[in-house]
Amino acid sequence: MTMGSCWELEQEVLSGITQEQLNNNVTPELIEVLKQTAYSAVVGNWGSHGGLYSVLEVTADQLAIPQKGADWEDGGIWLRAHRHTWLSVDGPLNGSWQYPFTIVAECNLLLQQFPDLEELGAELRTLRALAYLWLIDTFGNVPIIRETDRGGSPAQNTREQVFQFIENSILENVDLLTRNNTRTNLNYWTAHMILAKLYLNAEVYTGTARWADAERILDVIINEGPYSLSPNFFSNFSANNSNSPENMFTLPYDANNAGGFNIHQMTYHYSSQLTFDLQEQPWNGYAALEEFYNSFEDGDTRKASLREGPQFESDGVTPIIDDSVEPADPDGPAINFTPNINMLAPNALRQAGTRINKWEIPVGQGPDLDNDFAIFRYADVLLMKAEAAWRQGNTAVALNFVNQVRERANAPALTTLNADLLLAERGRELFAEGHRRSDLIRFGRFNAPWWEKNASPAFRNLFPIPENQLQANPNLRQNPGY
């Protein structure tokens, strides 16, 4: 599929809605049904292995997918992702391009069909801006495709032009959006969050910092919005987290009706099936780096986002035994998730590395989770406010907002602040939520060496335009360095 290189997709026929209804009876209820085709594209494959989420996380410094013999070799794509030696032909990069452009295409189709519905148009243009926020962050120089465009080979735009397009899309539409707390649809507040993210990274995207603008937009959310920190950090990730006061924009995964969120399959050991009585065996892939695990203070409740130590069956008593354990594993056949991973490849130990434990896994769960995935969370707003204030020299304000987040985590208040402390705090709070790569780039740390990764050149801050897209669209030019 090369949907990213052309503007047109066949419109999906919605079950139970006739063309006559579309033409003559565009009620508010019908509008809600229509726009879900665009939101369904956002749910898409975000929460499953191999797409944009995987690329964002595995190229950062908190998670890796160690190769265990032939298992997880996968043509070396995840090793290259970790080591920053990826290739333009690597499939996950093509998927990372297609995912946001599919959202763009769905929004454009609805905008073409219903050009006179002002509020629907505003929401769709805001959703399209979110897709472009992901695109400007990952690929930079991408085609801007509007609903009025025609032709199968759109011209490529500069990163600065994409920045302006996102900014204008929000500013021109935000006042038409609902101020209701619509968690699974964008609203006035989450449109501000898109703009705040854009301004926070403005120096990366355009060369010109916009810290004051970021803080001004964040203040709107903080002072006027309906959000607050949940008293319990992990309630934001529970199986029934749809009413969290902190989760701002979420992907409403449902094991039966909207599958695709399978983080438990992606991270846990094969035999962890016995811990949760899972219906299917996990894949034993994603594991946290030891340095990140050690960054948590012992009293920090967020440390439980990583599962560590001896593992037991669902009775909590019977140790889980791995009959295929490697003879070189010092822990023997009783499964013990250790922070240390002996190597990235080719013979990482099967039980090495702590595992993602942030989202609740109910006993007896199938391959898909019911937990909603929060794309935007209020704790991030507070940490963004702290960073924007700190970058403008207002450390007292910054400390206040950082310590609000730390207090909820039962971590002691900070009395001083610097770039290392801010980045580390964002890492602990937002672990495995898709933000780390962008944070590392903004703080100038993405190209630094870390475990099993040498220093990487600065051009790696952008991914290459995927080879499939270059072949499909002659108007695309490869990003510098590739």
Secondary structure, 3 states (H helix, E strand, C coil): CCHHHCCCCCCCCCCCCCHHHHHHCCCHHHHHHHHHHHHHHHHCCCCCCCCHHHHHHHCCCCEECCCECCECCHHHHHHHHHHCCCCCCCHHHHHHHHHHHHHHHHHHHHHHHCCCCHHHHHHHHHHHHHHHHHHHHHCCCCCCCCCCCCCCCCCCCCHHHHHHHHHHHHHCCHHHCCCCCCCCCCCHHHHHHHHHHHHHCHHHHHCCCCHHHHHHHHHHHHHHCCCCCCCCHHHHHCCCCCCCCCEEEEECCECCCECCCCHHHHHCCHHHHHHHCCCCCCCCCCEECHHHHCCCCCCCHHHHHEECEECECCCCCCECECCCCCCCCCCCCECEEECCCCCCCCECCCCECCEECCCCCCCCCCCCCCCCEEEEEHHHHHHHHHHHHHHCCCHHHHHHHHHHHHHHCCCCCCCCCCHHHHHHHHHHHCCCCCCHHHHHHHCCCCCCCECCECCCCHHHHCCCCCHHHHHHCCCCCCCCCC
